[in-house]
Amino acid sequence: MELSLLEFARGIGSIGAFKVIRLLAREGYLKRRGGINVPTQKAEGLLGVRRAITRGGKRPSYHWQTYVTEVGEKFFADMIETELRDFGHWELKR
């Protein structure tokens, strides 16, 4: 199963999960809709939305979750690595 967007962003490490998500939104890959970050047409094949199930209580709980495909993992990791090399983590906007 593919990594969720938050799991992928946490795996980047040095710049923090929320900076990674904001960077993807600023580049036009994500749009905020209905309380979650939804992939745009630009992110077709790189990001997707699925219905996730959590079983913390007696009954299962369902929610929408954005995930990163295998192709997306490689693409975004290279893109973020290039941004960090060019600008450094301190210059990536919040």
JOCOR-V496015 format. One record per backbone hydrogen bond with DSSP energy under -1.0 kcal/mol. NH is the residue of the N-H (numbers start at 0). CO is the residue of the C=O. If there is no record, write none. Layout:
NH_CO / NH_CO
This chain:
4_65 / 7_3 / 8_4 / 9_5 / 10_6 / 13_11 / 19_15 / 20_16 / 21_17 / 22_18 / 23_19 / 24_20 / 25_21 / 26_22 / 27_24 / 28_23 / 30_37 / 32_35 / 35_32 / 37_30 / 39_28 / 42_39 / 43_40 / 45_42 / 46_42 / 47_66 / 49_64 / 51_62 / 53_60 / 60_53 / 62_51 / 64_49 / 66_47 / 67_2 / 68_45 / 72_68 / 73_69 / 74_70 / 75_71 / 76_72 / 77_73 / 78_74 / 79_75 / 80_76 / 81_77 / 82_78 / 83_79 / 84_80 / 85_81 / 86_82 / 90_87
